[in-house]
C-alpha cells in the first residue's frame, strides 16, 4: 500500500528484489483496479499477495446504506489476492459464525449453494476463478485453537500476532506453542473427537508434552473478548 499506484508498484518490485516471499495490500483504500494490477504483478513474479481489509468497518457495518462484507469479499476474489482477513468468530475481529462461514466459503470454494441462513442468497459458481484463503487474525491465542480448527478447517490461515509475540519466553516458544496446539487439534479432529465440546481438554492434554504450550496457556487463560457481533443479517 502506498500513496500512489506508481509507488505501490515500486515497492512491490523492491520487495521482489529483496527476495521477500509475500507482500500486503489494503485493497479498499488502494482501490480494486490498483489491487488487480498488483495481484497480476505478484502472480507473474512469484509473490504471494496478502490482502488487508482496512476501512471495511465504515462500509459493511452501516445497515441502512452500507455494503456487506460478503459483497466486498466477492469483489476481492474477482480483483485478485491470495488471502484476506476474514474475522475470527472467537477473537476480537468478531462476526457471527454462520455469516462469517458464508463469506469464507464464497472466498475459497469453486461452487457454493444458496443458504439464506449464512447470507448466501443465490448459488454461486466461480467456474475457474481462483479462490482466496481466509485469514483468521485478531486477538486469537492457543485457547482459541480448537474453535478455529473446527470453524475454518484446513484451507485457511491462522495468524497469531500477539498470541505468538506475547509468550513469556519469547517469539520462538510462542510459535512452538501455537504449532503444538494446532497439531493437537487437527489430530483430535481426525480421530473423531468433538473440538467444540472437548477443546479445552485437548489443549490441556497437549500441555503435558509441551512446556511452551503450557506456559502460553497460563498467560492467555483469562483473556477474553466479550461483545456482541455487529456483522449480522
Buried (B, 14 or more C-beta within 10 A) or exposed (E): BBEEBEEBBEBBEEBBEEEEEEBEBBBBBBEBEBBBBBBEBBBEEEBBBBBBBBBBBEBBEEEEEBEBBBBBBBBBBEBBBBBBBBBBBBBBBBBBBBBBBBBBBBBBBEEBEEBEEBBBEEEBEBEEEEBBBBBBBBBBBBBBBBBBBBBBBEBBBBBBEBBBEBBEBEEEBBBBBBBBBBBBBBEBBEEEBEBEEBBEEBBEEBBEEBBBBBBBBEBBEEBEBEEEEEBEE
